Amino acid sequence: MTETRITNEALIRSPFRGDFRVELLVKPGDLVAQGQPVLRATKAHAFTMTAPMSARVASVDMDRGHRLNSILFYYEPDAGRHAFEVPDSPSGAEIWTLLANTGLWRAFRQRPGFAPAFGEVRPSAIVVMAHDTRPGAGCPLDWVQERGAEIKAGLAALSTLTQGPIFLVKPRGAEIDMRSAGGRVRTIEAPATHPWGLAGIHILRHAPASFTHPVWDIHIEALADIGALMRTGHIPETRHVALSGPGMRNPLLLKVQPGADIRELLLGKVVPGKHLVLSGSPIDGTPARWLSWGSRQITVLTEPEPAGRRHWLRAALGRSSRPLPVIPTAGLDQALGGTVPVMPLIRAISSGDTESAIALGALSLVEEDLALVDYITQADPPIAAQLRLLIDQVAEEGGI
């Protein structure tokens, strides 16, 4: 059985890269139940964020204009759990309001842009990811083996949020009971090699995203959590997280609360020496103290020895004002699963050729989809960062 760990501290951050203005519903010192709303968005009061555990509010970090940075919580095991009222036979609008009120709207990631789904926009399709091929990732289907009824309820809720198809991506040959899922759910079997466990590859193939036809993706465990909410009125207290990497004594699989303190989780679990701790995989993770909302993986890397002297040619290229050249290889050709010609896409993104990049599917992709490209090429500046600039530019110009 997977061990459950609730860390003594947990932290929630703004779910957006940019401006997120909020109205606080609590103050430092308040006792809050797990799942209790602690803030709501200024622009859309239905959209809240909730306490990650039964806790006392330790501190609130806000910028001017009520822009959220973070809220820190101290664990209080006797503070209870917050219950939500679930309507009988709810409509799509009622389900979306419930997901907004419970903070579970953050489980949906919208493309183009890769921000959480927010507001009244509805997707043209939804992709459910029951597969993850990133190094060190666990097997999502194993985590939900006993949650069939909740998956069924979650899929029923999803079907009210879109008029389009729902795709469920699973490992090739894996068993999952879809008899009660309904005719709108289409199963996609994917290889076990990376990057086939990323949503972007399948969105690009089966439901290309645009600003007029956004597409959402959601992890199957988050889908089961929505099903649990629909059945019980409670937000599940924990989610699975896989801990791996050369800095770990042994790989671990834990169930932890959102925003868990990674440093506490790793006490006594790492090898001696200096470490780089990532929330995410070794390919696309970011250095972190706290487990980010959508992350189900922690990677511990050992810090390498200082690099030796570089070859004179690479050093010269590094000093030049031009980006380092990207050399085509067989590995690079498969970095997007053969779904799109990689080199033409790289050239379009790097040169700012918006029209060509969009034609090649750039609006269906986000940074994590190009992380393997950057890992292979060591491009400088990273292609993923250039993709972000291109998508933001298109959005500012009104979308396409």
Disulfide bonds with the S-S distance in Angstrom:
none
